[in-house]
Amino acid sequence: MSTKRVLGITIFAVLLIIAAISVTLITLFMRRDSDAVQLPVTSAPTEGQNGSEHDTLDRIEVNRDTIQAVVSTLSRPEIFSREVLIESFWEGGNAVNNISVSVSGGMTSLRILPSVGVERRIIVTPEIEYIWYKGDRDPFTRNISLSGDDLRAADEYQMLFTFEDILKLDSDDILDAGYYERDGELSVFAVLRSRAFGYIRTYYISLEHGLIIAAVEYDTNDAIVYRMAAGDTLVGEVDPAAFILPDGTDLTQKKS
């Protein structure tokens, strides 16, 4: 065999080996990259979309150490409606409130039907709260623009826990956390201890909508004191009459 032929075979073999090594390195790099753990990423909603974009959620292990990072990525829909059931318990009794919720244009409208008592209506805007009972002609109004926290005010009137408060907690107050799925909707839960009373509170928060879908609280004797459950969230849908005052004023048409 000629020297030139031997040299050609040798060069071909070396190139083949280099190619095999390159393919192996690329494969290992891609595998390492796909195995990287990332926190959920909330992308900006495009036209026609509402709420957090978690369809492409990169799963991480949700626990007491990571729940605050997950919650920090969530945002509530700008327009939605849903039904909420709130139950309060005490020794010898309980109370039930059915609440119809509509949120649009930075305003929250609540129709509260208690198990005992008269239907109550509340509309919270960034500047003013309107409160009246069924049959009233003039609502009570209160300026809340100074506090600048209409979101919290709306949660309080719904008797809801503001789940964003989880971000302010000391990690020692978070007892447990993880994933939770209800009717195909992926959520996370967080178990917290109240420093004020020592009560144990559990939140269930939708990753898709950034809303509490359920909650329960127990006192130091393991007796239930609070329970909340929400129906389906209808994103982009509200009752047209939800933001109309007793005198017929439509707040969606009123310029601030």
MIDOSE-1310 file (N, C-alpha, C; in nm, 2 decimals, decimal comma, always signed):
residues 256
mstk	+0,09/-0,12/+0,00/+0,00/+0,00/+0,00/+0,09/+0,12/+0,00; +0,06/+0,22/-0,09/+0,14/+0,34/-0,10/+0,13/+0,43/+0,03; +0,24/+0,50/+0,04/+0,24/+0,60/+0,16/+0,13/+0,70/+0,15; +0,10/+0,75/+0,03/-0,01/+0,85/+0,01/-0,14/+0,79/+0,05
rvlg	-0,17/+0,66/+0,01/-0,30/+0,60/+0,05/-0,31/+0,58/+0,20; -0,20/+0,54/+0,27/-0,20/+0,52/+0,41/-0,23/+0,66/+0,48; -0,16/+0,76/+0,43/-0,18/+0,90/+0,49/-0,33/+0,94/+0,47; -0,39/+0,91/+0,36/-0,53/+0,95/+0,34/-0,62/+0,88/+0,43
itif	-0,60/+0,75/+0,45/-0,68/+0,67/+0,55/-0,67/+0,72/+0,69; -0,54/+0,76/+0,73/-0,52/+0,81/+0,86/-0,59/+0,94/+0,88; -0,58/+1,03/+0,79/-0,65/+1,16/+0,80/-0,80/+1,14/+0,81; -0,86/+1,05/+0,73/-1,00/+1,02/+0,74/-1,04/+0,97/+0,88
avll	-0,96/+0,88/+0,93/-0,99/+0,82/+1,06/-0,99/+0,93/+1,17; -0,89/+1,02/+1,16/-0,88/+1,13/+1,26/-1,00/+1,22/+1,26; -1,04/+1,25/+1,13/-1,16/+1,34/+1,12/-1,28/+1,27/+1,17; -1,29/+1,14/+1,15/-1,41/+1,07/+1,20/-1,42/+1,07/+1,35
iiaa	-1,30/+1,05/+1,41/-1,29/+1,05/+1,56/-1,33/+1,19/+1,61; -1,28/+1,30/+1,55/-1,31/+1,43/+1,59/-1,46/+1,46/+1,58; -1,52/+1,41/+1,47/-1,66/+1,43/+1,45/-1,74/+1,36/+1,56; -1,70/+1,24/+1,60/-1,77/+1,16/+1,70/-1,76/+1,23/+1,84
isvt	-1,64/+1,28/+1,87/-1,62/+1,36/+2,00/-1,71/+1,48/+2,00; -1,72/+1,55/+1,89/-1,80/+1,68/+1,88/-1,94/+1,65/+1,90; -2,00/+1,54/+1,84/-2,14/+1,51/+1,86/-2,17/+1,47/+2,00; -2,07/+1,40/+2,07/-2,09/+1,36/+2,21/-2,10/+1,49/+2,30
litl	-2,00/+1,58/+2,27/-2,00/+1,70/+2,36/-2,12/+1,79/+2,34; -2,17/+1,80/+2,22/-2,29/+1,88/+2,19/-2,41/+1,81/+2,26; -2,42/+1,68/+2,25/-2,53/+1,61/+2,32/-2,53/+1,63/+2,47; -2,41/+1,62/+2,53/-2,40/+1,64/+2,67/-2,44/+1,78/+2,71
fmrr	-2,40/+1,88/+2,63/-2,43/+2,02/+2,66/-2,58/+2,04/+2,65; -2,64/+1,99/+2,55/-2,79/+2,01/+2,54/-2,86/+1,94/+2,65; -2,82/+1,83/+2,69/-2,88/+1,76/+2,80/-2,87/+1,83/+2,93; -2,75/+1,89/+2,96/-2,73/+1,97/+3,08/-2,81/+2,09/+3,08
dsda	-2,82/+2,16/+2,96/-2,90/+2,28/+2,95/-3,05/+2,25/+2,97; -3,10/+2,14/+2,92/-3,25/+2,11/+2,94/-3,28/+2,07/+3,08; -3,18/+2,02/+3,15/-3,20/+1,98/+3,29/-3,19/+2,10/+3,39; -3,16/+2,22/+3,34/-3,14/+2,33/+3,43/-3,27/+2,36/+3,50
vqlp	-3,27/+2,39/+3,63/-3,39/+2,43/+3,70/-3,41/+2,58/+3,70; -3,53/+2,62/+3,66/-3,56/+2,77/+3,65/-3,69/+2,80/+3,72; -3,70/+2,92/+3,77/-3,82/+2,96/+3,83/-3,92/+2,99/+3,73; -4,05/+2,99/+3,77/-4,16/+3,02/+3,67/-4,14/+3,16/+3,62
vtsa	-4,16/+3,18/+3,49/-4,14/+3,31/+3,42/-4,27/+3,36/+3,38; -4,31/+3,49/+3,42/-4,43/+3,55/+3,38/-4,40/+3,64/+3,27; -4,45/+3,61/+3,15/-4,43/+3,69/+3,03/-4,54/+3,80/+3,02; -4,52/+3,91/+2,95/-4,62/+4,01/+2,94/-4,73/+3,96/+2,86
pteg	-4,86/+3,98/+2,90/-4,98/+3,93/+2,83/-4,98/+4,00/+2,69; -5,01/+3,92/+2,59/-5,04/+3,97/+2,46/-5,19/+4,00/+2,45; -5,23/+4,07/+2,34/-5,36/+4,11/+2,32/-5,45/+3,98/+2,32; -5,56/+3,99/+2,41/-5,65/+3,88/+2,42/-5,62/+3,78/+2,53
qngs	-5,51/+3,81/+2,60/-5,46/+3,72/+2,71/-5,48/+3,80/+2,84; -5,50/+3,72/+2,94/-5,51/+3,78/+3,08/-5,44/+3,69/+3,18; -5,39/+3,75/+3,29/-5,33/+3,68/+3,39/-5,19/+3,64/+3,36; -5,13/+3,55/+3,45/-5,00/+3,50/+3,43/-4,99/+3,40/+3,32
ehdt	-4,87/+3,40/+3,25/-4,85/+3,30/+3,15/-4,77/+3,19/+3,21; -4,84/+3,08/+3,25/-4,77/+2,97/+3,31/-4,79/+2,84/+3,24; -4,83/+2,85/+3,11/-4,85/+2,73/+3,03/-4,71/+2,66/+3,00; -4,61/+2,74/+3,00/-4,47/+2,68/+2,98/-4,39/+2,69/+3,11
ldri	-4,46/+2,66/+3,22/-4,40/+2,67/+3,35/-4,29/+2,57/+3,36; -4,17/+2,61/+3,39/-4,06/+2,52/+3,42/-4,07/+2,47/+3,57; -4,11/+2,35/+3,58/-4,13/+2,30/+3,72/-4,01/+2,31/+3,81; -4,03/+2,36/+3,93/-3,92/+2,36/+4,03/-3,98/+2,29/+4,15
evnr	-3,90/+2,25/+4,24/-3,96/+2,19/+4,36/-4,01/+2,31/+4,45; -4,14/+2,31/+4,47/-4,20/+2,41/+4,55/-4,20/+2,37/+4,69; -4,14/+2,44/+4,78/-4,14/+2,41/+4,92/-4,13/+2,54/+5,00; -4,11/+2,53/+5,13/-4,12/+2,65/+5,21/-4,00/+2,75/+5,18
dtiq	-3,90/+2,70/+5,11/-3,79/+2,79/+5,08/-3,81/+2,86/+4,94; -3,89/+2,80/+4,85/-3,91/+2,86/+4,72/-4,04/+2,92/+4,69; -4,14/+2,90/+4,79/-4,28/+2,95/+4,76/-4,28/+3,10/+4,74; -4,20/+3,18/+4,81/-4,20/+3,33/+4,80/-4,16/+3,37/+4,66
avvs	-4,06/+3,30/+4,61/-4,01/+3,32/+4,47/-4,12/+3,30/+4,37; -4,19/+3,19/+4,39/-4,30/+3,15/+4,30/-4,41/+3,26/+4,30; -4,45/+3,29/+4,42/-4,56/+3,39/+4,44/-4,53/+3,52/+4,38; -4,40/+3,56/+4,39/-4,36/+3,69/+4,33/-4,37/+3,70/+4,18
tlsr	-4,39/+3,59/+4,11/-4,41/+3,59/+3,97/-4,55/+3,60/+3,93; -4,65/+3,59/+4,02/-4,79/+3,59/+3,99/-4,85/+3,72/+3,97; -4,95/+3,74/+3,89/-5,03/+3,86/+3,88/-5,17/+3,82/+3,85; -5,26/+3,91/+3,90/-5,41/+3,88/+3,89/-5,46/+3,93/+3,75
peif	-5,56/+3,87/+3,70/-5,62/+3,92/+3,57/-5,67/+4,06/+3,59; -5,67/+4,13/+3,48/-5,73/+4,27/+3,49/-5,88/+4,27/+3,48; -5,93/+4,17/+3,41/-6,08/+4,16/+3,40/-6,12/+4,02/+3,42; -6,21/+4,00/+3,52/-6,26/+3,86/+3,55/-6,38/+3,87/+3,64
srev	-6,45/+3,76/+3,65/-6,56/+3,75/+3,75/-6,56/+3,60/+3,80; -6,61/+3,59/+3,92/-6,62/+3,46/+3,98/-6,71/+3,46/+4,11; -6,75/+3,34/+4,16/-6,82/+3,33/+4,28/-6,74/+3,28/+4,39; -6,75/+3,34/+4,51/-6,67/+3,30/+4,62/-6,76/+3,27/+4,74
lies	-6,73/+3,16/+4,81/-6,80/+3,12/+4,93/-6,71/+3,13/+5,05; -6,75/+3,21/+5,15/-6,68/+3,24/+5,27/-6,76/+3,18/+5,39; -6,69/+3,10/+5,47/-6,75/+3,05/+5,59/-6,67/+3,08/+5,71; -6,73/+3,14/+5,82/-6,66/+3,17/+5,94/-6,72/+3,08/+6,05
fweg	-6,64/+3,03/+6,14/-6,68/+2,94/+6,24/-6,64/+2,99/+6,38; -6,73/+2,97/+6,48/-6,69/+3,00/+6,62/-6,77/+2,90/+6,70; -6,74/+2,89/+6,83/-6,80/+2,80/+6,92/-6,95/+2,82/+6,92; -7,02/+2,72/+6,88/-7,17/+2,72/+6,88/-7,23/+2,79/+6,76
gnav	-7,15/+2,82/+6,66/-7,22/+2,89/+6,54/-7,13/+2,90/+6,42; -7,19/+2,95/+6,31/-7,11/+2,98/+6,19/-7,19/+3,08/+6,11; -7,12/+3,14/+6,01/-7,18/+3,23/+5,92/-7,13/+3,20/+5,78; -7,22/+3,22/+5,68/-7,19/+3,19/+5,54/-7,21/+3,32/+5,46
nnis	-7,12/+3,35/+5,37/-7,14/+3,46/+5,28/-7,11/+3,41/+5,14; -7,21/+3,43/+5,05/-7,19/+3,41/+4,90/-7,16/+3,54/+4,84; -7,04/+3,55/+4,77/-7,00/+3,68/+4,71/-6,98/+3,66/+4,56; -7,05/+3,75/+4,49/-7,03/+3,76/+4,34/-6,92/+3,87/+4,32
vsvs	-6,82/+3,83/+4,25/-6,70/+3,93/+4,23/-6,69/+3,96/+4,08; -6,68/+4,09/+4,05/-6,64/+4,14/+3,92/-6,53/+4,24/+3,93; -6,43/+4,22/+3,85/-6,31/+4,31/+3,85/-6,29/+4,36/+3,70; -6,28/+4,49/+3,69/-6,26/+4,55/+3,56/-6,21/+4,70/+3,57
ggmt	-6,12/+4,74/+3,49/-6,08/+4,88/+3,49/-6,03/+4,93/+3,62; -5,96/+4,84/+3,70/-5,91/+4,88/+3,83/-6,01/+4,89/+3,93; -6,13/+4,85/+3,91/-6,24/+4,85/+4,01/-6,29/+4,71/+4,04; -6,33/+4,69/+4,17/-6,38/+4,56/+4,21/-6,52/+4,58/+4,26
slri	-6,62/+4,50/+4,21/-6,76/+4,51/+4,25/-6,79/+4,38/+4,32; -6,86/+4,39/+4,44/-6,90/+4,28/+4,52/-7,05/+4,28/+4,55; -7,11/+4,17/+4,53/-7,25/+4,15/+4,57/-7,25/+4,04/+4,68; -7,27/+4,08/+4,80/-7,25/+3,99/+4,92/-7,39/+3,95/+4,97
lpsv	-7,41/+3,82/+4,97/-7,54/+3,76/+5,01/-7,51/+3,68/+5,14; -7,54/+3,73/+5,26/-7,51/+3,66/+5,38/-7,62/+3,56/+5,41; -7,58/+3,46/+5,49/-7,68/+3,36/+5,53/-7,79/+3,42/+5,62; -7,75/+3,53/+5,69/-7,85/+3,60/+5,78/-7,82/+3,75/+5,75
gver	-7,93/+3,82/+5,72/-7,91/+3,97/+5,70/-7,95/+4,01/+5,55; -7,92/+4,13/+5,52/-7,96/+4,19/+5,40/-7,84/+4,19/+5,30; -7,87/+4,18/+5,17/-7,77/+4,18/+5,07/-7,70/+4,31/+5,07; -7,57/+4,31/+5,06/-7,48/+4,43/+5,06/-7,41/+4,44/+4,93
riiv	-7,39/+4,56/+4,88/-7,32/+4,59/+4,76/-7,20/+4,68/+4,79; -7,08/+4,65/+4,73/-6,96/+4,73/+4,75/-6,89/+4,74/+4,62; -6,85/+4,86/+4,59/-6,77/+4,89/+4,47/-6,64/+4,96/+4,52; -6,53/+4,91/+4,49/-6,40/+4,97/+4,53/-6,33/+5,01/+4,41
tpei	-6,30/+5,14/+4,40/-6,23/+5,20/+4,29/-6,09/+5,25/+4,35; -6,00/+5,29/+4,26/-5,87/+5,34/+4,32/-5,88/+5,46/+4,40; -5,99/+5,53/+4,39/-6,01/+5,65/+4,47/-6,12/+5,65/+4,58; -6,23/+5,58/+4,55/-6,35/+5,58/+4,64/-6,41/+5,44/+4,66
eyiw	-6,46/+5,42/+4,78/-6,54/+5,30/+4,81/-6,69/+5,34/+4,81; -6,77/+5,26/+4,75/-6,92/+5,28/+4,76/-6,98/+5,16/+4,83; -7,06/+5,18/+4,93/-7,12/+5,08/+5,01/-7,27/+5,10/+5,03; -7,35/+5,01/+5,00/-7,49/+5,02/+5,02/-7,56/+4,89/+5,04
ykgd	-7,68/+4,89/+5,11/-7,76/+4,77/+5,12/-7,87/+4,77/+5,02; -7,92/+4,65/+5,00/-8,03/+4,64/+4,90/-8,15/+4,73/+4,95; -8,20/+4,81/+4,86/-8,30/+4,91/+4,89/-8,26/+5,05/+4,92; -8,13/+5,07/+4,95/-8,07/+5,20/+4,97/-8,07/+5,28/+4,84
rdpf	-8,09/+5,41/+4,85/-8,09/+5,50/+4,73/-7,95/+5,57/+4,72; -7,89/+5,59/+4,83/-7,76/+5,66/+4,83/-7,65/+5,58/+4,90; -7,55/+5,55/+4,83/-7,44/+5,47/+4,90/-7,36/+5,55/+4,99; -7,30/+5,49/+5,09/-7,20/+5,55/+5,17/-7,07/+5,55/+5,09
trni	-7,00/+5,66/+5,10/-6,87/+5,67/+5,02/-6,76/+5,71/+5,11; -6,64/+5,66/+5,08/-6,52/+5,69/+5,15/-6,40/+5,70/+5,06; -6,32/+5,80/+5,08/-6,21/+5,83/+5,00/-6,09/+5,74/+5,04; -6,04/+5,65/+4,96/-5,93/+5,57/+4,99/-5,81/+5,60/+4,92
slsg	-5,81/+5,70/+4,84/-5,69/+5,73/+4,75/-5,56/+5,76/+4,84; -5,58/+5,81/+4,96/-5,47/+5,84/+5,04/-5,40/+5,71/+5,08; -5,47/+5,60/+5,11/-5,41/+5,48/+5,15/-5,34/+5,41/+5,03; -5,39/+5,43/+4,91/-5,33/+5,38/+4,79/-5,34/+5,23/+4,78
ddlr	-5,42/+5,16/+4,85/-5,43/+5,02/+4,85/-5,57/+4,97/+4,83; -5,62/+5,00/+4,71/-5,76/+4,95/+4,69/-5,77/+4,80/+4,67; -5,65/+4,74/+4,63/-5,65/+4,59/+4,62/-5,67/+4,53/+4,75; -5,60/+4,57/+4,85/-5,62/+4,52/+4,98/-5,76/+4,54/+5,04
aade	-5,81/+4,66/+5,01/-5,95/+4,70/+5,06/-6,05/+4,60/+5,00; -6,03/+4,57/+4,87/-6,12/+4,48/+4,80/-6,11/+4,34/+4,86; -5,99/+4,30/+4,89/-5,97/+4,17/+4,95/-6,04/+4,16/+5,09; -6,03/+4,27/+5,17/-6,08/+4,27/+5,30/-6,24/+4,26/+5,30
yqml	-6,30/+4,33/+5,20/-6,44/+4,33/+5,19/-6,49/+4,19/+5,14; -6,40/+4,12/+5,07/-6,44/+3,98/+5,04/-6,41/+3,88/+5,15; -6,35/+3,93/+5,26/-6,30/+3,85/+5,37/-6,20/+3,75/+5,32; -6,11/+3,80/+5,23/-6,01/+3,72/+5,17/-5,87/+3,75/+5,24
ftfe	-5,79/+3,65/+5,24/-5,65/+3,68/+5,28/-5,57/+3,73/+5,15; -5,50/+3,84/+5,17/-5,42/+3,89/+5,06/-5,29/+3,80/+5,05; -5,29/+3,72/+4,94/-5,18/+3,62/+4,94/-5,05/+3,68/+4,91; -5,05/+3,80/+4,85/-4,92/+3,87/+4,83/-4,84/+3,90/+4,97
dilk	-4,92/+3,89/+5,08/-4,85/+3,91/+5,21/-4,75/+3,80/+5,24; -4,76/+3,69/+5,16/-4,66/+3,58/+5,18/-4,52/+3,64/+5,15; -4,51/+3,73/+5,07/-4,38/+3,79/+5,03/-4,31/+3,86/+5,15; -4,39/+3,91/+5,24/-4,34/+3,99/+5,35/-4,31/+3,90/+5,47
ldsd	-4,34/+3,77/+5,47/-4,32/+3,69/+5,58/-4,18/+3,65/+5,61; -4,14/+3,63/+5,73/-4,02/+3,57/+5,77/-4,03/+3,42/+5,73; -3,92/+3,36/+5,68/-3,93/+3,22/+5,63/-3,97/+3,13/+5,75; -3,95/+3,16/+5,87/-3,98/+3,08/+5,98/-4,13/+3,07/+6,00
dild	-4,21/+3,16/+5,94/-4,36/+3,16/+5,95/-4,42/+3,07/+5,84; -4,34/+3,03/+5,75/-4,39/+2,94/+5,64/-4,36/+2,79/+5,68; -4,46/+2,72/+5,70/-4,44/+2,58/+5,75/-4,43/+2,48/+5,64; -4,49/+2,50/+5,53/-4,49/+2,40/+5,43/-4,54/+2,47/+5,30
agyy	-4,51/+2,41/+5,18/-4,56/+2,45/+5,05/-4,54/+2,35/+4,95; -4,61/+2,35/+4,84/-4,60/+2,25/+4,74/-4,70/+2,28/+4,62; -4,70/+2,18/+4,53/-4,80/+2,19/+4,42/-4,93/+2,13/+4,46; -5,04/+2,18/+4,40/-5,17/+2,13/+4,42/-5,25/+2,14/+4,29
erdg	-5,33/+2,04/+4,26/-5,41/+2,04/+4,14/-5,55/+2,02/+4,17; -5,64/+2,11/+4,12/-5,78/+2,10/+4,14/-5,85/+2,11/+4,01; -5,93/+2,01/+3,97/-6,00/+2,01/+3,84/-5,91/+2,04/+3,72; -5,79/+1,99/+3,73/-5,70/+2,02/+3,62/-5,62/+2,15/+3,62
elsv	-5,65/+2,23/+3,72/-5,59/+2,36/+3,74/-5,47/+2,35/+3,83; -5,35/+2,38/+3,78/-5,23/+2,37/+3,86/-5,22/+2,49/+3,95; -5,20/+2,46/+4,08/-5,19/+2,57/+4,18/-5,07/+2,53/+4,28; -5,04/+2,62/+4,37/-4,95/+2,60/+4,47/-5,02/+2,62/+4,61
favl	-4,97/+2,55/+4,71/-5,03/+2,58/+4,84/-4,92/+2,63/+4,94; -4,96/+2,70/+5,04/-4,86/+2,75/+5,14/-4,93/+2,74/+5,27; -4,86/+2,68/+5,37/-4,91/+2,67/+5,51/-4,83/+2,77/+5,59; -4,91/+2,86/+5,66/-4,84/+2,96/+5,74/-4,89/+2,96/+5,88
rsra	-4,81/+3,01/+5,97/-4,85/+3,03/+6,11/-4,86/+3,18/+6,14; -4,97/+3,22/+6,19/-4,99/+3,36/+6,23/-4,92/+3,39/+6,35; -4,83/+3,50/+6,35/-4,76/+3,53/+6,47/-4,85/+3,59/+6,58; -4,96/+3,66/+6,53/-5,04/+3,73/+6,63/-5,12/+3,63/+6,72
fgyi	-5,18/+3,52/+6,66/-5,26/+3,43/+6,73/-5,21/+3,29/+6,73; -5,11/+3,26/+6,65/-5,07/+3,12/+6,64/-5,15/+3,03/+6,55; -5,25/+3,09/+6,48/-5,34/+3,01/+6,39/-5,26/+2,96/+6,27; -5,31/+2,85/+6,22/-5,25/+2,79/+6,10/-5,34/+2,81/+5,98
rtyy	-5,28/+2,88/+5,88/-5,36/+2,92/+5,76/-5,30/+2,85/+5,64; -5,38/+2,80/+5,55/-5,33/+2,74/+5,43/-5,40/+2,81/+5,31; -5,31/+2,86/+5,22/-5,36/+2,92/+5,09/-5,34/+2,82/+4,98; -5,44/+2,82/+4,88/-5,42/+2,75/+4,76/-5,43/+2,86/+4,65
isle	-5,33/+2,88/+4,57/-5,32/+2,99/+4,48/-5,30/+2,93/+4,33; -5,39/+2,98/+4,25/-5,38/+2,94/+4,11/-5,26/+3,00/+4,04; -5,18/+2,91/+3,97/-5,07/+2,96/+3,89/-5,12/+3,02/+3,76; -5,23/+2,98/+3,71/-5,28/+3,03/+3,59/-5,34/+3,17/+3,60
hgli	-5,41/+3,19/+3,71/-5,48/+3,32/+3,73/-5,42/+3,41/+3,83; -5,33/+3,36/+3,92/-5,28/+3,44/+4,02/-5,38/+3,48/+4,13; -5,48/+3,39/+4,16/-5,58/+3,42/+4,25/-5,59/+3,31/+4,36; -5,63/+3,34/+4,48/-5,66/+3,24/+4,58/-5,78/+3,16/+4,53
iaav	-5,78/+3,03/+4,52/-5,89/+2,95/+4,49/-5,95/+2,88/+4,61; -5,88/+2,87/+4,72/-5,93/+2,81/+4,84/-5,84/+2,85/+4,95; -5,89/+2,85/+5,07/-5,81/+2,88/+5,19/-5,88/+2,82/+5,32; -5,81/+2,79/+5,42/-5,86/+2,73/+5,54/-5,77/+2,78/+5,66
eydt	-5,83/+2,80/+5,77/-5,76/+2,85/+5,89/-5,81/+2,77/+6,01; -5,71/+2,73/+6,10/-5,74/+2,66/+6,22/-5,68/+2,73/+6,34; -5,75/+2,73/+6,45/-5,70/+2,79/+6,57/-5,60/+2,70/+6,64; -5,55/+2,74/+6,76/-5,45/+2,67/+6,83/-5,50/+2,54/+6,89
ndai	-5,64/+2,52/+6,89/-5,70/+2,39/+6,93/-5,74/+2,30/+6,81; -5,69/+2,34/+6,70/-5,72/+2,26/+6,57/-5,86/+2,27/+6,53; -5,93/+2,38/+6,58/-6,07/+2,40/+6,54/-6,07/+2,49/+6,42; -6,15/+2,46/+6,32/-6,16/+2,54/+6,20/-6,23/+2,67/+6,23
vyrm	-6,17/+2,78/+6,19/-6,23/+2,92/+6,21/-6,27/+2,99/+6,08; -6,21/+2,94/+5,97/-6,24/+3,01/+5,84/-6,22/+2,91/+5,73; -6,31/+2,93/+5,63/-6,29/+2,84/+5,51/-6,34/+2,92/+5,39; -6,26/+2,92/+5,28/-6,30/+2,99/+5,15/-6,28/+2,90/+5,04
aagd	-6,38/+2,91/+4,94/-6,37/+2,83/+4,82/-6,42/+2,92/+4,70; -6,35/+2,92/+4,59/-6,39/+3,00/+4,47/-6,44/+2,91/+4,36; -6,54/+2,96/+4,29/-6,58/+2,89/+4,17/-6,49/+2,92/+4,05; -6,53/+2,88/+3,93/-6,45/+2,90/+3,81/-6,42/+3,05/+3,79
tlvg	-6,30/+3,08/+3,75/-6,26/+3,22/+3,71/-6,29/+3,24/+3,57; -6,38/+3,34/+3,54/-6,42/+3,37/+3,40/-6,34/+3,50/+3,36; -6,22/+3,47/+3,30/-6,13/+3,58/+3,26/-6,19/+3,66/+3,14; -6,19/+3,79/+3,15/-6,24/+3,87/+3,04/-6,39/+3,89/+3,04
evdp	-6,46/+3,84/+3,15/-6,61/+3,85/+3,16/-6,65/+3,91/+3,29; -6,74/+4,01/+3,28/-6,80/+4,07/+3,40/-6,95/+4,10/+3,37; -7,02/+4,12/+3,48/-7,16/+4,16/+3,47/-7,17/+4,31/+3,43; -7,23/+4,35/+3,32/-7,24/+4,49/+3,29/-7,30/+4,58/+3,39
aafi	-7,39/+4,52/+3,47/-7,46/+4,60/+3,58/-7,38/+4,60/+3,71; -7,26/+4,54/+3,71/-7,19/+4,53/+3,84/-7,14/+4,66/+3,89; -7,11/+4,76/+3,80/-7,05/+4,88/+3,84/-7,15/+5,00/+3,83; -7,28/+4,97/+3,85/-7,38/+5,08/+3,85/-7,43/+5,10/+3,99
lpdg	-7,43/+5,23/+4,03/-7,47/+5,28/+4,16/-7,62/+5,28/+4,17; -7,68/+5,29/+4,29/-7,82/+5,29/+4,31/-7,89/+5,40/+4,23; -7,83/+5,51/+4,21/-7,89/+5,62/+4,13/-7,88/+5,61/+3,98; -7,82/+5,49/+3,93/-7,80/+5,47/+3,79/-7,67/+5,51/+3,73
tdlt	-7,58/+5,57/+3,81/-7,45/+5,61/+3,76/-7,37/+5,49/+3,73; -7,32/+5,49/+3,61/-7,23/+5,38/+3,56/-7,09/+5,42/+3,58; -7,02/+5,36/+3,68/-6,88/+5,40/+3,71/-6,78/+5,37/+3,60; -6,82/+5,28/+3,51/-6,73/+5,25/+3,40/-6,73/+5,36/+3,30
qkks	-6,83/+5,45/+3,30/-6,84/+5,56/+3,21/-6,80/+5,69/+3,28; -6,78/+5,68/+3,41/-6,74/+5,81/+3,49/-6,60/+5,83/+3,48; -6,56/+5,95/+3,44/-6,42/+5,99/+3,44/-6,37/+6,03/+3,58; -6,25/+5,98/+3,62/-6,20/+6,01/+3,75/-6,14/+6,15/+3,75
